[in-house]
């Protein structure tokens, strides 16, 4: 996993709504051709908030998942997608790439082992 030195992903232009979550509002997977594709997520946060982010021109910040390089561009929405994230454009998404160590210590350790049980 590579770490990006460029923080241009933090530039949110004119967005007034900023959502920061552990994950992006969709899952990224590789097709048979190796090209990244969006897979709709079905969580409550995504279902409720993604349409609002899209309509207001907001920005969603989160981890894109394992195996996604910071040099890869995020795919746009599939024209046939009817999920809550379908209207989110790639420019409204800011991925935060984590090293394996970051993922294990922060995401699995702090968030999933401590914060989630504490507040749910």
Buried (B, 14 or more C-beta within 10 A) or exposed (E): BEEEEEEEBEEBEEBEBEBEBBBBBBEBEEEEEEEBEBEBBEEEEBBEBBBEBBEEBBBBBBBBBEEBEBEBEBBEBEEEBEBBBBBBEEEBBBBBBBEEEBBEEBBEEEEEEEEEEEEE
